[in-house]
Amino acid sequence: MHATNPNLPHGAAPWYRHRWPWFLMIGPVAVMIATGVSAWLGMQQPDAMVVADYYKQGKAINQDLRRDRVATALALRFEASHDARAGRLNGRLSSNGQPVVAPFHIRLAHPTLPERDLVLEALPDAQGRFSADLPALEATHWQVVVEGAARDWRLARSWSPAKQETLTIQADAG
């Protein structure tokens, strides 16, 4: 004998035999699958913006600020231009209008790809002029940091070589 549900009208199929309940469940099921995939992707790739030791990072920021204050006290001014044809960065570094003859470093940080960062060593002459090898630069917004060889002072600014022919960084002038 065949059992029938007394609550269903005669000849009506149960809910799971209809299309509409399944169609309405597609959205929530898709969201649950997307949530699982997003969680899995989030666990696979570490977030580079999160710093494990924020206290140490904070101390480093304070040290950078101290180096900025030293640059201000020295009234440092950095001027440079990129000669793409010759593959050189030419410029001058001065302190209180007088040439700086001590070696220093120029760091060019790529905005998104750390493997493209460049570090140049500048060896100025008696007038504070220097020339350093610099290959063709990508047309992007570089972060430039000029610092003493002993890392006792620092000048920093962003630079787009395609938009600005020369780069000038003056302490406290941003």
FIMI-416152 format. One line per 2 residues: number of its first residue (from 1); their letters; for each residue x, y, z of C-alpha. Coordinates in nm, 2 decimals, always signed. Layout:
<rs>
NUM = a = X:Y:Z | ... .
</rs>
This chain:
<rs>
1 = mh = +0.00:+0.00:+0.00 | +0.12:+0.35:-0.08 .
3 = at = +0.13:+0.60:+0.21 | +0.02:+0.96:+0.14 .
5 = np = +0.05:+1.27:+0.34 | -0.29:+1.38:+0.46 .
7 = nl = -0.18:+1.75:+0.47 | -0.10:+1.76:+0.10 .
9 = ph = -0.39:+1.81:-0.15 | -0.45:+1.51:-0.36 .
11 = ga = -0.19:+1.48:-0.64 | +0.04:+1.76:-0.51 .
13 = ap = +0.41:+1.67:-0.50 | +0.63:+1.74:-0.18 .
15 = wy = +0.84:+2.06:-0.17 | +1.16:+1.91:-0.28 .
17 = rh = +1.01:+1.79:-0.61 | +0.94:+2.15:-0.71 .
19 = rw = +1.19:+2.38:-0.89 | +1.13:+2.70:-0.70 .
21 = pw = +1.27:+2.61:-0.36 | +1.59:+2.49:-0.53 .
23 = fl = +1.61:+2.80:-0.74 | +1.57:+3.02:-0.43 .
25 = mi = +1.85:+2.83:-0.25 | +2.11:+2.89:-0.52 .
27 = gp = +2.19:+3.24:-0.39 | +2.26:+3.16:-0.03 .
29 = va = +2.46:+2.84:-0.13 | +2.67:+3.05:-0.37 .
31 = vm = +2.74:+3.30:-0.09 | +2.85:+3.03:+0.14 .
33 = ia = +3.09:+2.88:-0.12 | +3.23:+3.23:-0.20 .
35 = tg = +3.28:+3.29:+0.17 | +3.47:+2.96:+0.20 .
37 = vs = +3.69:+3.04:-0.10 | +3.76:+3.39:+0.03 .
39 = aw = +3.86:+3.26:+0.37 | +4.09:+3.00:+0.21 .
41 = lg = +4.26:+3.27:+0.00 | +4.30:+3.50:+0.30 .
43 = mq = +4.48:+3.22:+0.49 | +4.71:+3.14:+0.20 .
45 = qp = +4.86:+3.48:+0.15 | +5.00:+3.68:+0.45 .
47 = da = +4.90:+4.04:+0.46 | +5.22:+4.25:+0.39 .
49 = mv = +5.06:+4.56:+0.55 | +5.03:+4.39:+0.89 .
51 = va = +5.35:+4.43:+1.11 | +5.42:+4.15:+1.35 .
53 = dy = +5.62:+4.37:+1.59 | +5.44:+4.70:+1.60 .
55 = yk = +5.65:+4.83:+1.89 | +5.97:+4.78:+1.71 .
57 = qg = +5.82:+4.94:+1.40 | +5.71:+5.24:+1.61 .
59 = ka = +6.06:+5.29:+1.74 | +6.19:+5.28:+1.39 .
61 = in = +5.95:+5.56:+1.29 | +6.07:+5.77:+1.58 .
63 = qd = +6.43:+5.71:+1.47 | +6.34:+5.83:+1.12 .
65 = lr = +6.18:+6.14:+1.27 | +6.50:+6.20:+1.46 .
67 = rd = +6.70:+6.18:+1.14 | +6.46:+6.43:+0.97 .
69 = rv = +6.52:+6.67:+1.26 | +6.90:+6.64:+1.20 .
71 = at = +6.85:+6.71:+0.83 | +6.65:+7.02:+0.93 .
73 = al = +6.92:+7.14:+1.17 | +7.18:+7.10:+0.89 .
75 = al = +6.95:+7.28:+0.65 | +7.01:+7.01:+0.39 .
77 = rf = +6.91:+7.07:+0.02 | +6.92:+6.79:-0.24 .
79 = ea = +6.89:+6.87:-0.62 | +6.91:+6.61:-0.89 .
81 = sh = +6.81:+6.54:-1.25 | +6.79:+6.21:-1.43 .
83 = da = +6.97:+6.19:-1.77 | +6.79:+5.89:-1.92 .
85 = ra = +7.01:+5.88:-2.23 | +7.33:+5.86:-2.04 .
87 = gr = +7.18:+5.64:-1.76 | +7.30:+5.89:-1.49 .
89 = ln = +7.15:+6.08:-1.20 | +7.34:+6.41:-1.16 .
91 = gr = +7.30:+6.65:-0.88 | +7.42:+6.84:-0.58 .
93 = ls = +7.38:+6.82:-0.20 | +7.43:+7.12:+0.02 .
95 = sn = +7.41:+7.21:+0.39 | +7.35:+7.58:+0.48 .
97 = gq = +7.44:+7.66:+0.12 | +7.78:+7.49:+0.15 .
99 = pv = +7.86:+7.17:-0.05 | +7.84:+6.84:+0.13 .
101 = va = +8.14:+6.63:+0.03 | +8.08:+6.32:+0.24 .
103 = pf = +7.94:+6.01:+0.06 | +7.56:+5.95:+0.10 .
105 = hi = +7.30:+5.70:-0.03 | +7.00:+5.76:-0.25 .
107 = rl = +6.72:+5.50:-0.23 | +6.45:+5.49:-0.49 .
109 = ah = +6.16:+5.27:-0.37 | +5.91:+5.14:-0.62 .
111 = pt = +5.55:+5.20:-0.51 | +5.44:+4.83:-0.54 .
113 = lp = +5.73:+4.60:-0.63 | +6.01:+4.60:-0.37 .
115 = er = +6.24:+4.39:-0.60 | +6.26:+4.70:-0.83 .
117 = dl = +6.39:+4.92:-0.55 | +6.73:+5.09:-0.63 .
119 = vl = +7.01:+5.20:-0.40 | +7.27:+5.44:-0.54 .
121 = ea = +7.59:+5.55:-0.37 | +7.68:+5.91:-0.43 .
123 = lp = +8.04:+6.03:-0.40 | +8.03:+6.41:-0.43 .
125 = da = +8.32:+6.62:-0.54 | +8.46:+6.93:-0.37 .
127 = qg = +8.16:+7.14:-0.49 | +7.91:+6.88:-0.36 .
129 = rf = +7.82:+6.76:-0.71 | +7.77:+6.39:-0.78 .
131 = sa = +7.69:+6.16:-1.06 | +7.56:+5.80:-1.01 .
133 = dl = +7.46:+5.53:-1.25 | +7.08:+5.50:-1.28 .
135 = pa = +6.92:+5.28:-1.54 | +6.60:+5.39:-1.72 .
137 = le = +6.33:+5.45:-1.46 | +5.98:+5.32:-1.49 .
139 = at = +5.72:+5.59:-1.53 | +5.58:+5.56:-1.18 .
141 = hw = +5.57:+5.75:-0.85 | +5.90:+5.67:-0.68 .
143 = qv = +5.97:+5.73:-0.31 | +6.32:+5.89:-0.28 .
145 = vv = +6.51:+5.88:+0.04 | +6.85:+6.05:+0.06 .
147 = eg = +7.05:+5.96:+0.37 | +7.40:+6.00:+0.51 .
149 = aa = +7.63:+5.70:+0.49 | +7.61:+5.67:+0.87 .
151 = rd = +7.23:+5.70:+0.85 | +7.24:+6.00:+1.08 .
153 = wr = +7.02:+6.23:+0.86 | +6.75:+6.17:+0.60 .
155 = la = +6.56:+6.36:+0.33 | +6.25:+6.20:+0.18 .
157 = rs = +6.01:+6.28:-0.10 | +5.81:+6.12:-0.38 .
159 = ws = +5.91:+6.18:-0.74 | +5.77:+6.11:-1.08 .
161 = pa = +6.06:+6.14:-1.33 | +5.81:+6.15:-1.62 .
163 = kq = +5.63:+6.46:-1.47 | +5.92:+6.63:-1.29 .
165 = et = +6.25:+6.68:-1.48 | +6.44:+6.77:-1.16 .
167 = lt = +6.40:+6.65:-0.81 | +6.45:+6.90:-0.52 .
169 = iq = +6.43:+6.80:-0.16 | +6.48:+7.06:+0.11 .
171 = ad = +6.47:+6.97:+0.48 | +6.12:+7.06:+0.62 .
173 = ag = +6.01:+7.17:+0.27 | +5.85:+6.83:+0.20 .
</rs>
